[in-house]
Amino acid sequence: MLLQVCVSAADGTSRVASVPGPDESREVQHVVDVAVCRLDPAVPLPSYARAGDAGCDLVTTVDLELGPGERALVPTGIAIALSVGYAGFVHPRSGLAVDHGVGLVNAPGTIDAGYRGELKVVLVNHDPRETVRLRRLDRIAQLVVQPVEQVQWRETGELPPSERGTGGHGSTGGHSAGGA
């Protein structure tokens, strides 16, 4: 399968190019066709690290340093067009979180089907002591595309009962396996 992508050149022109799509030997139940435009010609298309992965890697187009507690809006160099009925969800990379304390302020970040601007990621350095240095084209986040449902709200004076009821935060016990 070939995907159509928009490639921008340094001189400001753009062209449509065909690139290979997902490896058809993978056991994928359903592949969603998503139009993507490279706003920076050096940026790789979002891609899965391994067959069956849920998230596609997103990269930064800039070098940046995040001091302890700092956050930044980081460009990815791509724009996408999702079909109605789908949304993109930007998740943190677990390796950046474990190794450097980097997370997303609004995890997951939501990309609505109608958005056509550049995807940007709000990174935060949770490490209390170390500055994080990211270089252009480093992988910074993962994009998961999922179907989403629209709801019709029906106001009512009373909700039907459930086993949980109104029990909220901490109502199922502590964090230990013993429930204490």
One Martini backbone bead per residue (centre of mass of N, CA, C, O) as a GRO file, in nm:
protein
  180
    1MET     BB    1   0.098   0.034   0.020
    2LEU     BB    2   0.026   0.377  -0.047
    3LEU     BB    3   0.117   0.698   0.056
    4GLN     BB    4   0.015   1.031   0.076
    5VAL     BB    5   0.244   1.307   0.074
    6CYS     BB    6   0.358   1.614   0.202
    7VAL     BB    7   0.639   1.797   0.067
    8SER     BB    8   0.866   2.025   0.191
    9ALA     BB    9   1.070   2.269   0.082
   10ALA     BB   10   1.310   2.510   0.134
   11ASP     BB   11   1.164   2.707  -0.097
   12GLY     BB   12   0.834   2.645  -0.023
   13THR     BB   13   0.768   2.408  -0.170
   14SER     BB   14   0.533   2.150  -0.276
   15ARG     BB   15   0.470   1.791  -0.269
   16VAL     BB   16   0.355   1.489  -0.386
   17ALA     BB   17   0.408   1.169  -0.232
   18SER     BB   18   0.505   0.831  -0.239
   19VAL     BB   19   0.480   0.589   0.024
   20PRO     BB   20   0.524   0.342   0.212
   21GLY     BB   21   0.342   0.155   0.398
   22PRO     BB   22   0.254  -0.072   0.579
   23ASP     BB   23   0.334  -0.377   0.661
   24GLU     BB   24   0.153  -0.642   0.517
   25SER     BB   25   0.262  -0.880   0.713
   26ARG     BB   26   0.104  -0.775   0.921
   27GLU     BB   27  -0.137  -0.826   1.184
   28VAL     BB   28  -0.392  -0.631   1.072
   29GLN     BB   29  -0.718  -0.544   1.098
   30HIS     BB   30  -0.688  -0.213   1.072
   31VAL     BB   31  -0.631   0.055   0.846
   32VAL     BB   32  -0.566   0.394   0.875
   33ASP     BB   33  -0.605   0.670   0.675
   34VAL     BB   34  -0.349   0.931   0.684
   35ALA     BB   35  -0.292   1.250   0.637
   36VAL     BB   36   0.039   1.392   0.567
   37CYS     BB   37   0.249   1.682   0.650
   38ARG     BB   38   0.556   1.804   0.581
   39LEU     BB   39   0.715   2.091   0.727
   40ASP     BB   40   0.977   1.908   0.736
   41PRO     BB   41   1.182   1.723   0.528
   42ALA     BB   42   1.351   1.564   0.770
   43VAL     BB   43   1.104   1.440   0.875
   44PRO     BB   44   0.969   1.171   0.982
   45LEU     BB   45   0.739   0.965   0.973
   46PRO     BB   46   0.529   0.822   1.144
   47SER     BB   47   0.627   0.534   1.351
   48TYR     BB   48   0.672   0.205   1.418
   49ALA     BB   49   0.888   0.011   1.599
   50ARG     BB   50   0.667  -0.225   1.609
   51ALA     BB   51   0.478  -0.470   1.562
   52GLY     BB   52   0.169  -0.375   1.721
   53ASP     BB   53   0.193  -0.103   1.795
   54ALA     BB   54   0.021   0.192   1.905
   55GLY     BB   55   0.265   0.392   1.871
   56CYS     BB   56   0.390   0.676   1.715
   57ASP     BB   57   0.660   0.850   1.638
   58LEU     BB   58   0.780   1.162   1.760
   59VAL     BB   59   0.951   1.461   1.675
   60THR     BB   60   1.190   1.705   1.687
   61THR     BB   61   1.290   2.027   1.527
   62VAL     BB   62   1.454   2.093   1.794
   63ASP     BB   63   1.665   2.227   2.007
   64LEU     BB   64   1.667   2.151   2.371
   65GLU     BB   65   1.627   2.284   2.706
   66LEU     BB   66   1.533   2.138   3.029
   67GLY     BB   67   1.481   2.234   3.320
   68PRO     BB   68   1.387   2.205   3.619
   69GLY     BB   69   1.034   2.231   3.574
   70GLU     BB   70   1.025   2.269   3.281
   71ARG     BB   71   0.855   2.393   2.984
   72ALA     BB   72   0.748   2.299   2.635
   73LEU     BB   73   0.671   2.383   2.304
   74VAL     BB   74   0.698   2.120   2.060
   75PRO     BB   75   0.786   2.060   1.749
   76THR     BB   76   0.729   1.807   1.468
   77GLY     BB   77   0.675   1.875   1.143
   78ILE     BB   78   0.358   1.801   1.145
   79ALA     BB   79   0.052   1.729   0.966
   80ILE     BB   80  -0.294   1.629   1.002
   81ALA     BB   81  -0.581   1.417   0.872
   82LEU     BB   82  -0.853   1.328   1.029
   83SER     BB   83  -1.119   1.151   1.055
   84VAL     BB   84  -1.418   1.130   1.129
   85GLY     BB   85  -1.407   0.935   1.435
   86TYR     BB   86  -1.121   1.049   1.508
   87ALA     BB   87  -0.823   1.047   1.723
   88GLY     BB   88  -0.546   1.194   1.875
   89PHE     BB   89  -0.288   1.062   2.107
   90VAL     BB   90  -0.049   1.203   2.319
   91HIS     BB   91   0.232   1.034   2.443
   92PRO     BB   92   0.462   0.936   2.639
   93ARG     BB   93   0.787   0.831   2.683
   94SER     BB   94   0.916   0.597   2.887
   95GLY     BB   95   1.223   0.649   2.860
   96LEU     BB   96   1.214   0.954   2.930
   97ALA     BB   97   1.086   0.916   3.206
   98VAL     BB   98   1.292   0.725   3.342
   99ASP     BB   99   1.576   0.866   3.254
  100HIS     BB  100   1.460   1.207   3.272
  101GLY     BB  101   1.156   1.303   3.358
  102VAL     BB  102   0.978   1.305   3.100
  103GLY     BB  103   0.676   1.474   3.010
  104LEU     BB  104   0.331   1.552   2.991
  105VAL     BB  105   0.115   1.788   3.082
  106ASN     BB  106  -0.136   1.669   2.874
  107ALA     BB  107  -0.187   1.366   2.943
  108PRO     BB  108  -0.323   1.328   2.684
  109GLY     BB  109  -0.306   1.463   2.385
  110THR     BB  110  -0.550   1.616   2.175
  111ILE     BB  111  -0.657   1.530   1.836
  112ASP     BB  112  -0.863   1.654   1.628
  113ALA     BB  113  -1.004   1.605   1.321
  114GLY     BB  114  -1.005   1.932   1.243
  115TYR     BB  115  -0.706   1.952   1.274
  116ARG     BB  116  -0.423   2.126   1.070
  117GLY     BB  117  -0.187   2.168   1.235
  118GLU     BB  118   0.081   2.154   1.405
  119LEU     BB  119   0.233   1.930   1.592
  120LYS     BB  120   0.243   1.961   1.950
  121VAL     BB  121   0.450   1.936   2.252
  122VAL     BB  122   0.414   1.924   2.611
  123LEU     BB  123   0.694   1.948   2.786
  124VAL     BB  124   0.841   1.803   3.095
  125ASN     BB  125   1.065   1.846   3.373
  126HIS     BB  126   1.071   1.641   3.670
  127ASP     BB  127   1.347   1.685   3.743
  128PRO     BB  128   1.512   1.833   4.025
  129ARG     BB  129   1.831   1.861   3.880
  130GLU     BB  130   1.818   1.794   3.569
  131THR     BB  131   1.899   1.860   3.253
  132VAL     BB  132   1.741   1.844   2.937
  133ARG     BB  133   1.862   1.715   2.619
  134LEU     BB  134   1.746   1.795   2.296
  135ARG     BB  135   1.744   1.687   1.962
  136ARG     BB  136   1.708   1.695   1.657
  137LEU     BB  137   1.498   1.410   1.593
  138ASP     BB  138   1.404   1.333   1.851
  139ARG     BB  139   1.220   1.134   2.043
  140ILE     BB  140   0.914   1.253   2.236
  141ALA     BB  141   0.660   1.082   2.127
  142GLN     BB  142   0.324   0.943   2.099
  143LEU     BB  143   0.090   0.833   1.847
  144VAL     BB  144  -0.259   0.772   1.889
  145VAL     BB  145  -0.510   0.618   1.692
  146GLN     BB  146  -0.870   0.659   1.745
  147PRO     BB  147  -1.174   0.583   1.798
  148VAL     BB  148  -1.467   0.795   1.835
  149GLU     BB  149  -1.736   0.905   2.022
  150GLN     BB  150  -2.045   1.041   2.013
  151VAL     BB  151  -2.259   1.230   2.223
  152GLN     BB  152  -2.580   1.234   2.388
  153TRP     BB  153  -2.720   1.436   2.610
  154ARG     BB  154  -2.921   1.323   2.902
  155GLU     BB  155  -3.110   1.467   3.113
  156THR     BB  156  -3.133   1.396   3.469
  157GLY     BB  157  -3.235   1.361   3.808
  158GLU     BB  158  -3.131   1.047   3.795
  159LEU     BB  159  -2.925   0.787   3.850
  160PRO     BB  160  -2.843   0.486   3.814
  161PRO     BB  161  -2.749   0.228   3.977
  162SER     BB  162  -2.443   0.100   4.136
  163GLU     BB  163  -2.197  -0.060   4.293
  164ARG     BB  164  -2.022   0.204   4.343
  165GLY     BB  165  -2.148   0.471   4.294
  166THR     BB  166  -1.997   0.759   4.462
  167GLY     BB  167  -1.728   0.634   4.470
  168GLY     BB  168  -1.407   0.757   4.471
  169HIS     BB  169  -1.129   0.862   4.568
  170GLY     BB  170  -1.017   0.567   4.726
  171SER     BB  171  -1.274   0.359   4.749
  172THR     BB  172  -1.092   0.078   4.694
  173GLY     BB  173  -0.843   0.167   4.843
  174GLY     BB  174  -0.537   0.119   4.850
  175HIS     BB  175  -0.222   0.033   4.686
  176SER     BB  176  -0.216  -0.235   4.800
  177ALA     BB  177  -0.277  -0.571   4.761
  178GLY     BB  178  -0.439  -0.583   5.049
  179GLY     BB  179  -0.614  -0.294   5.067
  180ALA     BB  180  -0.466  -0.092   5.295
   0.00000   0.00000   0.00000
